[in-house]
């Protein structure tokens, strides 16, 4: 992937080529998006930029991102889950898969050497769906991100466990005596 500044420059150039005027709002959208690894929705970027551009419309944000995607400078990713099925935009055009956190919805890029199908996968697909033409292969890994996994392992404090101990059972208590039959 290009560095953030080079990618932003390329995106702005292609927006101009697509016939869009480079307004301060569009320039800000591109600069905010080019280095964004969170796979933001148009709404995410709109909310981040709105304080600086209160008159900017949501349509401006969405149309700018959509134009970048049509120009091949971004991808539209739909990853149903915690954050719904909204279109998410990805400035990373290098081959990669996605890891999606089941708890918070974070999406992480996982580098891949290629997104072309293996010969075996193509054969299996041909048997299952004759005549289907493969454009790309995408994998989605689902689970917990590091932050949510650490929270899941941290014991919760509650009435039965006010100190957040690993087990609600008092670990310092002696083991009950065992009576041997004899």
N, C-alpha and C positions, 0 to 999 in steps of 0.2 A: 504494500500500500504506500502511496505517496505520503510525504510528510504533510502535516495539516495545512501549512501555508501554500504549498504547491498544489494541493488538492483544491483548496479554496479558489486559487487563481484559475485553475482549469475549469472549475464549476462556473465561475463568473463569466469566463470567456464563452462557455457553451450556452449559458443563459442568454447572453447577448446574441449569439448566433441563432438561437431559437426565436429571436424577435422580442425578447422581454427587455424592458428598460431596466437598467441597473439603478434602482431607487435605493436610498439609504436602508429601507426596510429589507429589501432583497439581499443587499450586501451583508446586513447583520444576520439574516437567516442563514446564509451560506457560511459565514464565519463561525456561527454557533454550531452548525451542523457538521462541518468538515472534520472536526476533531472529536466528534461525539461518538463514543463507543457504547452508549446505552441503548441504541436502536430506538430513538424517540418516535413518538407519534407526532403528527402535526400539532395536536393539542399541547403536547409537552413543550415543543418549541414556542408555540404561540404564548403560553403562560410565562415562559422564561423571558421572552422578549417584550411582552406587553408593558411592563413598567417603563422601559426605555422608549417604546413606540405606542403610546396609548391609542392612537388613531388607526393603527395597523389592523387589518381585518384577518380573520382566520383563513379566509379564502386565499389571501396573498401567501400565507405560509404554506397551505396545502398545495396550491398551484405551483409554487416555486419548487417544492420537494418532488411533486409529480413530474415536472419538467426535467429535473435532474435525473429522475429514474428513467424517463423516456429517452434521455440522451445517453444512458448507460453509465452515468456517474454515481448512481445510487441504486439500491435494490429496495423493492417493497417486500416486506416480510410479514407474513401472517402467522402468528404463533398463538393459537388459542390457549387460554390459561388464565392465570390470576388477573391479568390486566385486560381481559376480554379478547375480542377478535379484531381490534382496530388495526389499521395498516400501520406498521412500524417501518421506519426508513433506516437504511444501513449504508453508510458511506464507504464501507469496506468492500471493494470489488475483487479482492484476491480470493482464491478458492478457500472456502471455510464452511464449517457446520456451526450449529448453535447449541449451547447448553442453556437450558431454561430452568430457573428456580421455581419450584412448585409453591413456595411460600410467598416470596416477595415479587416474583415475576421478572427478576433481573435476567437479562440475556447476555451471554458471553460468547465471543467468537472463538472457535476451535479451528486452528489452521488445518487445511487439508491439501495434499499434494495436487489433487485433481477432483473435479466434480463429475467427471465422466464415469459412466457405469463400467463395472468390470465385465469381462466377457461372460462370466457365469451369471451375473445379474441380468444381463441383456437376454441370455437364453431363457432364464426363468420367466422374465417378463413376457417374452415372445410366446411362451407356452400359456401363460396365464391371461395375456391380453394380446392376442394375435393382431399384428398390424400397428400396434402402438409405437410411436416414435419418441424416443427418450431425448429430452433437451438437456436435462441436468439431474444430478442426484443430490439430495439434501438429507442430512441426518439431523435429528433433534434429540439431544440428550436431555432427559428430564431428571430432576433430583433437587438437591438443596445446595445453594451457594455456600461458600465458607462462612459467611456471617450468619445465615439462618441455621446452618448445621451446628455452629457453636452455641447459638441460643437454644436450639433443640436439646443439646446435651447439658445445658445449665439447668439445674433443678429449680423449679418454681417455688417461690415463697407463698405460703398460704397458712391458714389456721393450723393445719396439722403439721406443717413444716415451716415454722416461722423464720428459721435461719437459712433456708435454702440448702439443706444438707442433701447429699447424694441419695439418701434413702430416708423416708419418713420414720423408719424404725431407728431407734437409738442405737448407734453402732458401738457405743461404749458399754452398753449393758452386757453383763456376763451371759454366756450361753446357758440355757436352761440345763439343769442337771439331768442326766440320763440315768435311769435306774436299770441296772443289769439284772436280768433274771438268772437265778442261779441255783 
